[in-house]
Amino acid sequence: QGLIDAKSRLVQAKANVFERNFGEAAKELAEAVDALETANKGGKPDEVDNAVRDLTGSFREVRLEIARGKSVPLKKLDELQRRLDQLLGK
């Protein structure tokens, strides 16, 4: 469920970036990070947990860039979505 929530937040963040509403995009990405962290709680570490942890770090980096007012290409957000989709497929 956390991965689905994260994807929903990412899609909304992409829309906000496209509309140049960077404050809202940063908030959505922060919520996505929370959802990913929740998805990764409990359970034994395995390949999927490690992939989620890596993805969470990438989300944090992009959120920080947006929060600082740096331009983030939509391509970068598309890549995060692709990685998230791969995890949802596992």
N, C-alpha and C positions, 0 to 999 in steps of 0.2 A: 504494500500500500504506500509506503514511503517513497518508493521509486516513481509511482504513478503521480503522487502529489508533487514530487520534484519536477517531473516532466511538465505538469500543468503550470507550475510557477515559471519554469524556463520559457515556455511558449508565451506566457504573459509578459515576461521580461523582454523577450525578443520584440514583441509588439510595441512595448514602451520605448525600446531603443530606436526602433524604426520611426516612432513618433517624436523622438528626441526628448522623451520624458525620462531623463536619466535617474532622477531621485526615486521614482516609482520602480524603475528597472532594478536598481540596487536593492530596494526593499524586497522585491519578488525573488531575487537571487539569494538574499539572506534567508528567506522562508524556504527556498529550495535546499539550501545547505542544512537547515534544521530538519527538513524532511529526510534528507539523506543520512544525517547522523542518527535519527530515530530508526531508520531502516537498518542501520548497522549495529544497533545495540543488541546485546545478548548474543547467544549463539557462539559457536566456535569459529575462530578465524579460518577462512578458506579462501579459495581463489576469487569468489564473488565478493566477499567482504573486503578483500584487498583492492579489488577493482572499484568498489563503491568508495573506499577511502581515498583512492587516487582521484576519482571523479569529484569528490567533495572538495579536495584541495584545488582542483581546477576551477570549480565554481567560485570558491573563495577568492582566487586570484582575479577572475573576471569581475566579480562584484567590487573588489577593491579598486580596480582600474576605473570602473564606471563611477564609483563613489567619488573618486578623485577628479572626475571630469574628463578623464582620458577617453579618446575615441576608441571604441571597440568595434571591429568589423563584424557584421552579422555572420560572416563566414565562421568566426570563432564560436559564436553561439550555436550555429548549425552543427559544428563539430561536437560540442558538448551534447547536443540533442542526439546525434548519431551514436555516441558512446553510451548514453543513457538508454537508447532504444536497444542496443546490443545487450545491455544488462537485463532489460525487461524480457528479452527473448530467451534468457537462460533459465 
